[in-house]
Amino acid sequence: MAGFLHNAFAVTKVALARARFLAVFLAAAMVVGYWDHIKNYMDKWTRPPVAPDALTQAAGDVEYYCVMHPNVVRSEPGNCPICGMPLAKRKKGEKMTLPGGVLARVQLTPWRIAMANIQTSVVQERNLARDIRSVATVDYDETRVAQISSRVPGRADELYVRSVGQEVKRGDPLYSLYSPEVYTAQREYLLARKRVNDLPKDAAEDLKMDTVDVYNASTQKLALWGMTEKDFAELDEAFDKTGKVPTHFVATSPISGIVVKKNLYEGGYVQTGDTPFTVADISNLWLQVRIYEQDVPLVHLGDQVAIHIESLPNETYAGKITYLAFQLDPATRTLAARVEVANTDKRLRPGMFAEVNIRVPVLAEKQDDLGGEGATMNATSYRSRMESAALALVSRDTVVMNATRFRGALESYFAAQMLLAQDKVEGVPELLRDAAKKLEAIKGDADVAARVEKIAKLAQDSASRKLKELRDSYREISAEMIELGLAVGVPEDGQAVKVFHCPMGVKPNWLQLGNEALNPFMGTEMPTCGSEINRLPRVAAPVATRPVTSGSHVLALPRSAVIDTGRSMVVFVANATMEGVFDMRSVKVGPLAGDWYPVVAGLEEGDRVVTTGAFLLDAENRLNPVEAEEAVTQPATTSAPATSGPATQHAHDGMPDGAPAP
């Protein structure tokens, strides 16, 4: 029994020894595993009731800081150890008062500035322009396209134009039409003309008026079918020689150009309203351009355009915007625009693709000039290329100017007509010479110049005081004025100028206004003899061209300096008096011009803005997200009083409070 107890005691002793070892091991493991918790509890139990660094502040609720170096904070008044300025007093926890326009402030040590590679640039004035690029399609000028439609049914017995692409001039024959209706109308006209010519001088006034009215009606009918003064002259001449009525009517081209469509073959029949031929003048063309929505406010009528054709890489054409649509295309979010371009060399062809470059002012409310070194193309180079290309441009300005000068000459011409219609000669030679003098300013081709010269010669020779001789001179001048007017036209904003024809005497034609004939050749004997057979073309006023110049200076901001928060544009400006301090400001900018923004508000010339590292400063500022959100929503201002605003002060960089900044 004693041996058993001894053994049991020994086993128990060994077990307890091992249990103590396990307990010590477990206790050590628990201490190691929960050391952080144990340390925190020890700190909590041993922490004094007042922190040592707050003992000096317990005396009051105010503190003192440096206005120039906000990181310097003291519990007692004194001077700043950096700049020596007296410390300002404020309540503890009170936000710092920032200068006007400053939304937030960030301060970094030189070491952190170098590590962040923060670089700045000076805000200064620059010549800015924006290049708007787009694609376009070459198209016909709708004002220079003529659809020669049939006004009377018949059979085309002969074609003078046999294929598409053939060039024609104004008045050239296109096809010969046989039509019983035309034959009957021509016969009626010739009979009415014969009755007018056979009227005795002592015929009753009622008979004269009835005979003239029948003639005027028959003439008007043929004129409405497309007969011109040349056609009437040929018809009269053929009848006077042979006494026969022509069986065919020859349709002519109303403009010079190229036949682009042909829907008629020899021997084919045409009905009223059919379009056998379409003629287009391609000396001037249109470009159908699409302008993106964000560029629409920058583009204006008259802006000059540089045009590059893919198939003509070495050519630069010049044009200008003459039309802007009133509605955006909802599918593409683009606005249709039209550009007029000269094509005197006929190298441009409708259907070609083109790239257009429109140089526009960057701030329309501040400058009207164009050009600038901030754009993708140098202003001087752009302007010289545009000017050289514009030399080939058939300017609509010149066309309208010629039409305006011709209308000015018509005033003297119509005054002479009134006198001759009243059988008066006094003042007629002077009026004709005055009309010729006004025509001298008209510029044009050799044919136009020859007609102007001939009118001047005829006007100088019309010095006679005899009525018959003056009417002979007026008849020759009228013939030249009609041809000149058909070439240069009259302004669209005035009255229509009509060509009248009378069969009496030498079958004269003349120009006049209104619907009632005022015959300058028959005078008081038969003043109403005559009917309208044609009208002079009318020329629309051009769109004023905006010049391409070097432009005015605009305060410019580098693109890399601007941070778009979605609700405003902000920049960081290096503080001029505090080293390492960057102020966040809200700015208003104009449309981007190359790598530069024009400054509207928020900055002044000479400010240094952060161009590299601005996003790092913004991230540093946003360590306080509430204040940062408040800051970026503040409006930009150029001059605002100092207000109390948020200031993010991350200037300590690990240094204790109160330590001077390096």
C-alpha positions as CSV (number, residue, x, y, z in Angstrom):
1,M,0.0,0.0,0.0
2,A,2.8,2.3,0.9
3,G,4.5,1.6,-2.4
4,F,1.3,2.3,-4.3
5,L,0.9,5.7,-2.6
6,H,4.5,6.5,-3.2
7,N,4.1,5.8,-6.9
8,A,0.9,7.8,-7.1
9,F,2.6,10.7,-5.4
10,A,5.5,10.6,-7.8
11,V,3.1,10.5,-10.9
12,T,1.1,13.4,-9.5
13,K,4.3,15.4,-8.9
14,V,5.5,14.8,-12.4
15,A,2.0,15.7,-13.9
16,L,1.9,18.9,-11.9
17,A,5.4,19.8,-13.0
18,R,4.4,19.3,-16.6
19,A,1.1,21.2,-16.0
20,R,3.1,24.2,-14.7
21,F,5.3,24.1,-17.8
22,L,2.2,24.1,-20.0
23,A,0.6,26.9,-18.0
24,V,3.7,29.0,-18.3
25,F,3.9,28.3,-22.0
26,L,0.2,29.2,-22.5
27,A,0.6,32.4,-20.5
28,A,3.6,33.5,-22.5
29,A,1.7,32.8,-25.7
30,M,-1.3,34.8,-24.5
31,V,1.0,37.8,-23.6
32,V,2.7,37.7,-27.0
33,G,-0.6,37.4,-28.9
34,Y,-2.5,40.1,-27.0
35,W,0.4,42.4,-26.3
36,D,-1.2,45.3,-28.3
37,H,-4.4,45.1,-26.2
38,I,-2.4,44.8,-23.0
39,K,-0.3,47.8,-23.9
40,N,-3.4,49.9,-24.8
41,Y,-5.0,49.0,-21.4
42,M,-1.8,49.9,-19.6
43,D,-1.6,53.3,-21.5
44,K,-5.2,53.9,-20.6
45,W,-4.7,53.1,-16.9
46,T,-1.5,55.1,-16.6
47,R,-2.6,58.2,-18.8
48,P,-2.8,61.4,-16.7
49,P,-6.1,63.3,-16.7
50,V,-4.6,66.3,-18.7
51,A,-2.3,65.8,-21.7
52,P,1.2,67.3,-21.2
53,D,1.1,69.3,-24.5
54,A,-2.3,70.8,-23.5
55,L,-1.2,72.0,-20.1
56,T,0.1,75.2,-21.7
57,Q,-3.2,75.8,-23.5
58,A,-5.4,75.2,-20.5
59,A,-5.0,78.8,-19.5
60,G,-7.4,80.1,-22.1
61,D,-9.4,79.4,-25.3
62,V,-7.3,81.6,-27.7
63,E,-4.1,80.9,-29.6
64,Y,-1.7,83.0,-31.7
65,Y,-0.7,82.2,-35.4
66,C,1.3,83.8,-38.2
67,V,-0.8,85.2,-41.0
68,M,2.1,84.7,-43.5
69,H,3.0,81.2,-42.2
70,P,-0.2,79.6,-40.8
71,N,1.6,76.5,-39.6
72,V,3.2,78.6,-36.9
73,V,0.9,78.4,-33.8
74,R,1.7,79.5,-30.3
75,S,-0.2,79.7,-27.0
76,E,1.3,83.0,-26.1
77,P,1.7,86.2,-28.2
78,G,5.0,86.9,-29.9
79,N,6.7,87.2,-33.3
80,C,6.9,84.6,-36.1
81,P,10.2,82.8,-36.0
82,I,10.3,82.7,-39.8
83,C,9.3,86.2,-41.0
84,G,9.3,88.1,-37.7
85,M,5.8,89.4,-38.0
86,P,3.6,89.7,-34.9
87,L,1.4,86.7,-34.3
88,A,-2.3,87.2,-34.8
89,K,-4.9,86.2,-32.2
90,R,-7.8,83.8,-32.8
91,K,-10.0,81.4,-31.0
92,K,-8.9,77.8,-30.8
93,G,-10.3,75.7,-33.7
94,E,-11.4,78.8,-35.6
95,K,-10.9,78.5,-39.4
96,M,-8.3,80.7,-40.9
97,T,-9.4,83.7,-42.8
98,L,-8.2,83.4,-46.5
99,P,-7.7,86.2,-48.9
100,G,-10.4,87.0,-51.4
101,G,-10.7,84.5,-54.2
102,V,-8.7,81.9,-52.4
103,L,-10.8,78.7,-51.9
104,A,-8.2,76.6,-50.1
105,R,-4.5,76.6,-49.3
106,V,-1.8,73.9,-49.3
107,Q,1.7,74.2,-48.0
108,L,4.5,71.7,-48.8
109,T,8.2,71.5,-47.8
110,P,10.8,72.0,-50.4
111,W,11.6,68.3,-50.2
112,R,8.0,67.3,-51.0
113,I,7.8,69.9,-53.8
114,A,10.9,68.4,-55.4
115,M,9.5,64.8,-54.9
116,A,6.2,65.8,-56.5
117,N,8.0,67.6,-59.4
118,I,5.7,70.6,-59.0
119,Q,6.4,73.2,-61.8
120,T,4.7,76.5,-62.4
121,S,4.1,78.9,-65.4
122,V,3.4,82.6,-65.5
123,V,0.0,83.7,-66.7
124,Q,0.5,86.2,-69.5
125,E,-1.1,87.6,-72.6
126,R,-0.8,85.6,-75.8
127,N,-2.2,85.7,-79.4
128,L,-4.7,82.9,-79.4
129,A,-7.0,81.4,-82.1
130,R,-8.8,78.2,-82.3
131,D,-8.8,75.9,-85.4
132,I,-12.1,74.1,-85.9
133,R,-11.6,71.1,-88.2
134,S,-14.3,69.2,-89.9
135,V,-15.1,67.2,-93.0
136,A,-17.2,68.3,-96.0
137,T,-18.5,67.2,-99.3
138,V,-18.2,69.2,-102.5
139,D,-21.6,70.0,-104.0
140,Y,-23.1,72.2,-106.8
141,D,-23.9,75.8,-106.1
142,E,-27.7,75.7,-106.3
143,T,-27.8,79.3,-107.5
144,R,-25.8,78.2,-110.6
145,V,-27.8,75.2,-111.6
146,A,-30.5,75.5,-114.3
147,Q,-33.0,72.8,-115.0
148,I,-34.2,73.5,-118.6
149,S,-37.8,72.3,-118.3
150,S,-40.2,72.0,-121.2
151,R,-43.0,74.6,-121.0
152,V,-44.9,73.2,-124.0
153,P,-45.3,69.6,-125.3
154,G,-43.6,68.6,-128.6
155,R,-41.1,66.4,-130.4
156,A,-37.4,66.9,-130.3
157,D,-36.4,66.6,-133.9
158,E,-32.8,67.7,-133.4
159,L,-30.3,67.7,-130.5
160,Y,-27.5,70.2,-130.4
161,V,-26.1,68.7,-127.1
162,R,-25.7,65.0,-127.4
163,S,-23.9,63.9,-124.2
164,V,-23.5,64.7,-120.6
165,G,-20.4,66.8,-119.8
166,Q,-20.6,69.0,-122.9
167,E,-19.9,72.7,-122.1
168,V,-22.4,75.3,-123.2
169,K,-22.7,79.1,-123.1
170,R,-25.7,81.2,-122.2
171,G,-27.9,81.3,-125.3
172,D,-26.5,78.2,-127.0
173,P,-29.1,75.9,-128.5
174,L,-29.9,72.6,-126.8
175,Y,-32.6,71.0,-128.9
176,S,-35.1,71.9,-131.7
177,L,-38.7,71.3,-130.7
178,Y,-41.6,70.8,-133.1
179,S,-44.9,71.7,-131.4
180,P,-48.2,72.6,-133.1
181,E,-49.0,74.9,-130.1
182,V,-45.8,76.9,-130.6
183,Y,-46.4,77.1,-134.3
184,T,-49.8,78.5,-133.7
185,A,-48.6,81.0,-131.1
186,Q,-45.8,82.2,-133.4
187,R,-48.3,82.7,-136.2
188,E,-50.5,84.7,-133.9
189,Y,-47.6,86.8,-132.8
190,L,-46.4,87.5,-136.4
191,L,-49.9,88.5,-137.5
192,A,-50.3,90.8,-134.5
193,R,-47.0,92.3,-135.3
194,K,-48.0,92.9,-138.9
195,R,-51.2,94.6,-137.8
196,V,-49.3,96.9,-135.6
197,N,-46.8,97.8,-138.3
198,D,-49.6,98.3,-140.8
199,L,-51.5,100.8,-138.6
200,P,-51.8,104.2,-140.3
201,K,-50.6,107.2,-138.5
202,D,-54.0,108.7,-138.4
203,A,-55.6,105.6,-136.9
204,A,-58.1,106.0,-134.1
205,E,-56.7,105.7,-130.6
206,D,-59.1,102.9,-129.7
207,L,-57.9,100.9,-132.7
208,K,-54.2,101.5,-131.8
209,M,-54.8,100.4,-128.3
210,D,-56.7,97.2,-129.3
211,T,-54.1,96.3,-131.9
212,V,-51.2,96.9,-129.4
213,D,-52.9,94.9,-126.7
214,V,-53.3,91.9,-129.0
215,Y,-49.6,92.2,-130.0
216,N,-48.5,92.5,-126.3
217,A,-50.6,89.4,-125.3
218,S,-49.2,87.3,-128.1
219,T,-45.6,88.4,-127.3
220,Q,-46.1,87.7,-123.6
221,K,-47.3,84.2,-124.4
222,L,-44.2,83.3,-126.3
223,A,-42.0,85.0,-123.7
224,L,-43.5,82.8,-121.0
225,W,-42.7,79.7,-123.1
226,G,-39.0,80.7,-122.9
227,M,-38.4,82.8,-126.0
228,T,-35.7,85.4,-125.5
229,E,-35.1,88.8,-127.2
230,K,-32.6,87.0,-129.5
231,D,-35.3,84.4,-130.5
232,F,-37.8,87.2,-131.2
233,A,-35.2,89.0,-133.4
234,E,-34.5,85.8,-135.4
235,L,-38.2,85.1,-135.7
236,D,-38.9,88.6,-137.0
237,E,-36.0,88.5,-139.4
238,A,-36.9,85.1,-140.8
239,F,-40.6,86.1,-141.4
240,D,-39.5,89.4,-143.0
241,K,-37.3,87.6,-145.4
242,T,-39.4,84.5,-146.3
243,G,-42.9,85.4,-145.1
244,K,-43.1,81.9,-143.6
245,V,-43.7,81.0,-139.9
246,P,-41.0,78.7,-138.5
247,T,-42.2,75.2,-137.6
248,H,-39.7,74.6,-134.9
249,F,-38.8,76.3,-131.6
250,V,-35.2,76.1,-130.4
251,A,-34.7,75.8,-126.7
252,T,-31.5,77.5,-125.4
253,S,-29.4,77.4,-122.3
254,P,-30.1,80.2,-119.8
255,I,-26.6,80.0,-118.2
256,S,-23.1,79.0,-119.1
257,G,-21.9,75.7,-117.7
258,I,-21.7,72.0,-118.2
259,V,-24.6,69.7,-119.0
260,V,-24.8,67.4,-116.0
261,K,-28.1,65.6,-116.8
262,K,-29.6,64.7,-120.2
263,N,-33.0,63.0,-120.3
264,L,-33.8,63.4,-124.0
265,Y,-32.9,61.6,-127.2
266,E,-33.4,62.7,-130.8
267,G,-36.9,62.1,-131.9
268,G,-38.2,61.8,-128.3
269,Y,-41.3,63.5,-127.1
270,V,-41.4,65.9,-124.1
271,Q,-44.4,66.9,-122.0
272,T,-45.0,70.1,-120.1
273,G,-42.9,70.0,-117.0
274,D,-40.3,67.5,-118.2
275,T,-36.6,68.3,-117.7
276,P,-34.7,67.3,-120.8
277,F,-31.4,69.0,-119.7
278,T,-29.8,70.3,-116.5
279,V,-26.9,72.7,-116.8
280,A,-24.6,73.6,-113.9
281,D,-21.9,76.3,-113.6
282,I,-19.1,74.7,-111.6
283,S,-16.8,77.8,-111.5
284,N,-18.1,78.3,-108.0
285,L,-19.1,75.3,-105.8
286,W,-20.5,74.7,-102.3
287,L,-19.1,72.6,-99.5
288,Q,-21.6,71.0,-97.2
289,V,-19.9,71.1,-93.8
290,R,-20.9,69.5,-90.5
291,I,-19.9,71.5,-87.4
292,Y,-19.9,69.8,-84.0
293,E,-22.2,71.1,-81.3
294,Q,-19.5,72.4,-79.0
295,D,-18.0,74.5,-81.9
296,V,-21.3,76.0,-83.1
297,P,-21.1,79.2,-80.9
298,L,-17.6,80.0,-82.3
299,V,-18.5,79.9,-86.0
300,H,-20.1,82.9,-87.7
301,L,-21.2,83.9,-91.1
302,G,-18.3,85.2,-93.1
303,D,-15.6,83.2,-91.4
304,Q,-12.8,82.3,-93.9
305,V,-12.1,78.6,-94.4
306,A,-9.0,76.8,-95.6
307,I,-10.0,73.8,-97.7
308,H,-7.8,70.7,-98.3
309,I,-8.9,68.1,-100.8
310,E,-7.6,64.6,-100.2
311,S,-7.0,63.9,-103.9
312,L,-5.2,67.3,-104.3
313,P,-2.8,67.3,-101.4
314,N,-0.7,70.2,-102.6
315,E,-3.6,72.6,-103.1
316,T,-5.2,74.9,-100.6
317,Y,-8.5,76.4,-101.5
318,A,-10.1,79.4,-99.8
319,G,-13.8,79.8,-99.0
320,K,-16.1,81.5,-96.6
321,I,-19.2,80.4,-94.6
322,T,-22.3,81.8,-96.2
323,Y,-25.0,79.7,-94.4
324,L,-25.5,78.2,-90.9
325,A,-28.5,75.9,-90.4
326,F,-31.1,76.8,-87.7
327,Q,-31.4,73.3,-86.3
328,L,-28.9,70.6,-85.1
329,D,-29.1,67.1,-86.6
330,P,-30.4,65.1,-83.7
331,A,-28.7,61.9,-84.9
332,T,-25.1,63.3,-85.2
333,R,-25.4,66.4,-83.0
334,T,-23.9,68.5,-85.7
335,L,-25.0,71.7,-87.5
336,A,-25.0,71.9,-91.3
337,A,-23.0,74.8,-92.7
338,R,-22.3,75.9,-96.3
339,V,-19.0,77.2,-97.6
340,E,-18.6,78.9,-101.0
341,V,-15.4,78.1,-102.8
342,A,-14.0,79.2,-106.2
343,N,-13.3,76.5,-108.8
344,T,-11.9,78.5,-111.7
345,D,-9.5,75.8,-112.7
346,K,-12.3,73.2,-112.7
347,R,-10.2,70.8,-110.6
348,L,-12.8,70.5,-107.8
349,R,-15.6,68.1,-108.7
350,P,-18.9,67.7,-106.9
351,G,-18.9,64.6,-104.7
352,M,-15.3,65.0,-103.5
353,F,-14.5,64.8,-99.8
354,A,-12.7,67.7,-98.2
355,E,-11.2,68.7,-94.9
356,V,-11.9,72.2,-93.8
357,N,-10.1,74.3,-91.2
358,I,-12.0,77.3,-89.7
359,R,-9.9,79.8,-87.7
360,V,-12.1,81.6,-85.2
361,P,-11.6,84.0,-82.3
362,V,-11.2,82.4,-78.9
363,L,-13.2,85.1,-77.1
364,A,-15.8,86.6,-79.4
365,E,-16.9,89.0,-76.7
366,K,-13.4,90.4,-76.3
367,Q,-11.8,90.3,-79.7
368,D,-12.9,90.1,-83.3
369,D,-9.5,89.3,-84.9
370,L,-8.2,85.9,-85.8
371,G,-4.8,84.2,-85.6
372,G,-2.4,83.2,-82.9
373,E,0.7,81.2,-82.0
374,G,-1.4,79.0,-79.7
375,A,-3.3,77.5,-82.6
376,T,-2.3,74.5,-84.6
377,M,-1.3,76.6,-87.6
378,N,0.8,79.7,-87.3
379,A,-1.3,82.9,-87.9
380,T,1.1,84.4,-90.4
381,S,1.3,81.1,-92.4
382,Y,-2.4,80.6,-92.2
383,R,-3.1,84.2,-93.4
384,S,-0.7,84.0,-96.2
385,R,-2.0,80.7,-97.5
386,M,-5.6,82.1,-97.3
387,E,-4.7,85.2,-99.2
388,S,-2.8,83.4,-101.9
389,A,-5.7,80.9,-102.3
390,A,-8.2,83.8,-102.4
391,L,-6.6,85.2,-105.5
392,A,-8.4,82.6,-107.5
393,L,-11.7,83.1,-105.8
394,V,-14.5,84.5,-108.0
395,S,-15.7,86.8,-105.3
396,R,-19.4,87.3,-104.9
397,D,-18.5,90.7,-103.4
398,T,-17.3,91.7,-106.9
399,V,-20.4,90.3,-108.5
400,V,-22.7,92.3,-106.2
401,M,-20.6,95.4,-106.6
402,N,-20.9,95.2,-110.4
403,A,-24.6,94.7,-110.1
404,T,-24.8,97.7,-107.8
405,R,-22.8,99.9,-110.2
406,F,-25.0,98.7,-113.1
407,R,-28.2,99.7,-111.2
408,G,-26.6,103.1,-110.5
409,A,-26.1,103.6,-114.3
410,L,-29.7,102.5,-114.9
411,E,-30.9,105.5,-113.0
412,S,-29.6,107.9,-115.6
413,Y,-30.7,105.4,-118.4
414,F,-34.3,105.4,-117.1
415,A,-34.3,109.2,-116.8
416,A,-33.3,109.5,-120.4
417,Q,-36.1,107.0,-121.3
418,M,-38.7,109.2,-119.6
419,L,-37.6,112.2,-121.6
420,L,-37.6,110.3,-124.9
421,A,-41.0,108.8,-124.2
422,Q,-42.3,112.4,-123.9
423,D,-40.5,113.4,-127.2
424,K,-38.0,115.6,-125.3
425,V,-34.3,115.9,-126.1
426,E,-33.1,118.4,-123.5
427,G,-30.7,116.6,-121.0
428,V,-30.7,113.2,-122.8
429,P,-27.1,113.4,-124.0
430,E,-25.9,114.4,-120.5
431,L,-27.8,111.5,-118.9
432,L,-26.4,109.0,-121.3
433,R,-22.8,110.2,-120.7
434,D,-23.5,110.0,-116.9
435,A,-24.7,106.4,-117.3
436,A,-21.6,105.5,-119.3
437,K,-19.3,107.1,-116.7
438,K,-20.9,105.0,-113.9
439,L,-20.4,101.8,-115.9
440,E,-16.6,102.4,-116.1
441,A,-16.2,101.0,-112.6
442,I,-17.6,97.6,-113.6
443,K,-14.9,94.8,-113.6
444,G,-15.3,91.7,-115.7
445,D,-14.1,89.6,-118.6
446,A,-13.1,90.9,-122.0
447,D,-16.7,90.8,-123.3
448,V,-17.9,92.9,-120.4
449,A,-15.1,95.4,-120.9
450,A,-15.8,95.6,-124.6
451,R,-19.5,96.4,-124.0
452,V,-18.6,99.1,-121.4
453,E,-16.2,100.7,-123.8
454,K,-18.8,100.6,-126.6
455,I,-21.5,102.2,-124.5
456,A,-19.0,105.0,-123.5
457,K,-18.3,105.6,-127.2
458,L,-22.0,105.7,-128.1
459,A,-22.7,108.1,-125.3
460,Q,-20.0,110.5,-126.4
461,D,-21.4,110.4,-129.9
462,S,-24.9,111.2,-128.8
463,A,-24.4,115.0,-128.7
464,S,-27.1,115.7,-131.3
465,R,-30.1,117.7,-130.3
466,K,-32.4,116.0,-132.9
467,L,-34.9,113.6,-131.5
468,K,-34.5,110.9,-134.2
469,E,-30.7,110.8,-133.9
470,L,-30.9,110.6,-130.1
471,R,-33.4,107.7,-130.4
472,D,-31.0,105.9,-132.8
473,S,-28.2,106.3,-130.3
474,Y,-30.5,105.2,-127.4
475,R,-31.5,102.1,-129.4
476,E,-27.8,101.0,-129.8
477,I,-27.0,101.8,-126.2
478,S,-30.0,99.8,-125.1
479,A,-28.9,96.8,-127.0
480,E,-25.5,96.9,-125.3
481,M,-27.1,97.7,-121.9
482,I,-29.3,94.6,-122.2
483,E,-26.4,92.3,-122.9
484,L,-24.3,93.9,-120.2
485,G,-27.2,93.6,-117.7
486,L,-27.7,89.9,-118.6
487,A,-24.0,89.4,-117.8
488,V,-23.7,91.3,-114.5
489,G,-27.3,91.3,-113.2
490,V,-29.0,93.7,-110.8
491,P,-29.1,93.6,-107.0
492,E,-31.8,91.4,-105.5
493,D,-33.1,94.1,-103.1
494,G,-34.3,96.3,-105.9
495,Q,-37.1,96.2,-108.5
496,A,-37.0,93.7,-111.3
497,V,-35.5,95.2,-114.5
498,K,-37.4,94.0,-117.6
499,V,-36.5,93.8,-121.3
500,F,-39.3,95.2,-123.5
501,H,-39.8,94.7,-127.2
502,C,-41.9,96.6,-129.8
503,P,-42.4,95.7,-133.4
504,M,-42.8,99.2,-134.6
505,G,-40.1,100.9,-136.7
506,V,-36.7,99.3,-136.3
507,K,-38.1,96.7,-133.8
508,P,-36.2,98.1,-130.8
509,N,-35.6,96.5,-127.3
510,W,-35.1,98.5,-124.2
511,L,-34.9,98.2,-120.4
512,Q,-37.5,99.5,-118.0
513,L,-39.2,99.1,-114.6
514,G,-42.8,98.2,-114.0
515,N,-45.4,96.2,-116.1
516,E,-46.7,99.0,-118.4
517,A,-44.7,99.7,-121.5
518,L,-43.2,103.2,-121.8
519,N,-41.8,103.2,-125.3
520,P,-38.9,105.7,-125.7
521,F,-38.8,105.2,-129.5
522,M,-42.5,105.8,-130.4
523,G,-43.0,108.5,-127.8
524,T,-46.4,110.1,-127.6
525,E,-47.4,108.5,-130.9
526,M,-47.7,105.0,-129.4
527,P,-46.2,105.0,-125.9
528,T,-47.7,101.6,-124.8
529,C,-46.4,99.6,-127.7
530,G,-44.2,96.9,-126.2
531,S,-44.3,93.8,-124.0
532,E,-41.9,92.1,-121.6
533,I,-39.8,89.4,-123.2
534,N,-37.1,88.9,-120.6
535,R,-35.8,90.0,-117.2
536,L,-32.3,90.7,-116.0
537,P,-30.9,88.2,-113.5
538,R,-30.9,89.3,-109.8
539,V,-27.8,88.9,-107.6
540,A,-28.1,88.1,-103.9
541,A,-26.2,90.3,-101.5
542,P,-22.9,88.6,-100.2
543,V,-22.1,87.6,-96.7
544,A,-19.5,90.0,-95.2
545,T,-16.1,88.4,-94.9
546,R,-14.4,88.3,-91.5
547,P,-10.7,89.1,-92.1
548,V,-7.8,86.9,-91.0
549,T,-5.5,89.1,-89.0
550,S,-2.8,88.7,-86.3
551,G,-5.4,89.3,-83.5
552,S,-5.4,90.9,-80.1
553,H,-3.6,89.7,-77.0
554,V,-5.7,87.6,-74.6
555,L,-4.7,86.5,-71.1
556,A,-3.9,82.8,-71.5
557,L,-3.6,79.9,-69.1
558,P,-1.9,76.6,-69.9
559,R,-4.2,73.7,-70.4
560,S,-2.3,71.5,-67.9
561,A,-2.9,73.9,-65.1
562,V,-6.7,73.6,-65.1
563,I,-8.5,71.0,-63.1
564,D,-12.1,70.3,-64.2
565,T,-14.1,69.3,-61.1
566,G,-17.3,68.8,-63.1
567,R,-18.9,71.9,-61.5
568,S,-16.1,74.4,-61.9
569,M,-12.6,75.0,-63.1
570,V,-9.9,75.4,-60.5
571,V,-6.1,76.1,-60.6
572,F,-3.4,76.2,-57.9
573,V,-1.5,79.5,-57.8
574,A,1.9,79.8,-56.1
575,N,1.7,82.3,-53.3
576,A,4.0,85.2,-54.1
577,T,4.9,86.0,-50.4
578,M,4.9,82.5,-48.8
579,E,7.3,80.0,-50.1
580,G,5.8,76.5,-50.6
581,V,2.2,77.7,-50.3
582,F,-0.2,77.1,-53.1
583,D,-3.7,78.8,-53.2
584,M,-6.6,77.1,-54.9
585,R,-8.7,79.5,-57.0
586,S,-11.8,79.0,-59.2
587,V,-11.4,80.4,-62.7
588,K,-13.6,81.1,-65.7
589,V,-12.0,80.2,-69.1
590,G,-13.0,80.5,-72.7
591,P,-12.9,77.7,-75.3
592,L,-9.6,75.8,-75.6
593,A,-7.2,77.1,-78.2
594,G,-4.5,74.5,-78.8
595,D,-2.8,74.1,-75.4
596,W,-4.1,77.3,-73.9
597,Y,-7.3,78.5,-72.3
598,P,-8.2,82.2,-72.5
599,V,-8.8,83.6,-69.0
600,V,-12.2,85.3,-68.5
601,A,-12.0,85.7,-64.7
602,G,-10.2,84.5,-61.6
603,L,-6.5,85.3,-62.5
604,E,-4.4,88.3,-63.2
605,E,-1.3,88.7,-65.4
606,G,1.8,87.6,-63.6
607,D,0.2,84.9,-61.4
608,R,2.2,81.7,-61.4
609,V,0.0,78.7,-61.8
610,V,1.0,75.0,-61.2
611,T,1.3,73.2,-64.5
612,T,2.9,70.0,-63.3
613,G,1.7,68.4,-60.1
614,A,-1.7,70.2,-59.9
615,F,-3.5,66.9,-59.3
616,L,-1.2,66.0,-56.5
617,L,-1.9,69.3,-54.8
618,D,-5.6,68.7,-55.3
619,A,-5.3,65.3,-53.7
620,E,-3.5,66.8,-50.8
621,N,-6.2,69.4,-50.5
622,R,-9.0,66.7,-50.6
623,L,-7.6,65.0,-47.5
624,N,-10.3,67.1,-45.9
625,P,-13.2,66.1,-48.3
626,V,-15.8,68.4,-46.7
627,E,-13.8,71.5,-47.1
628,A,-12.5,70.5,-50.5
629,E,-16.1,70.0,-51.8
630,E,-17.0,73.4,-50.5
631,A,-14.0,75.0,-52.1
632,V,-14.4,73.8,-55.6
633,T,-18.0,75.0,-55.8
634,Q,-17.1,78.6,-55.1
635,P,-17.6,81.0,-58.1
636,A,-14.6,82.6,-59.8
637,T,-14.0,86.3,-59.2
638,T,-11.4,88.8,-60.2
639,S,-11.7,91.0,-57.2
640,A,-13.5,89.8,-54.0
641,P,-13.2,91.0,-50.4
642,A,-11.4,88.8,-48.0
643,T,-13.7,86.2,-46.7
644,S,-13.5,83.4,-44.2
645,G,-13.3,80.2,-46.2
646,P,-11.9,76.7,-45.9
647,A,-8.2,76.2,-45.8
648,T,-6.6,72.8,-45.9
649,Q,-3.4,73.0,-44.0
650,H,-1.2,70.0,-44.7
651,A,2.0,72.0,-44.2
652,H,3.5,70.2,-41.2
653,D,4.9,67.2,-43.1
654,G,5.5,65.2,-39.9
655,M,6.9,68.2,-37.9
656,P,5.5,69.0,-34.4
657,D,3.1,71.9,-34.0
658,G,4.9,75.2,-33.7
659,A,8.0,74.1,-35.5
660,P,9.2,76.6,-38.0
661,A,8.8,75.7,-41.7
662,P,12.0,75.1,-43.6
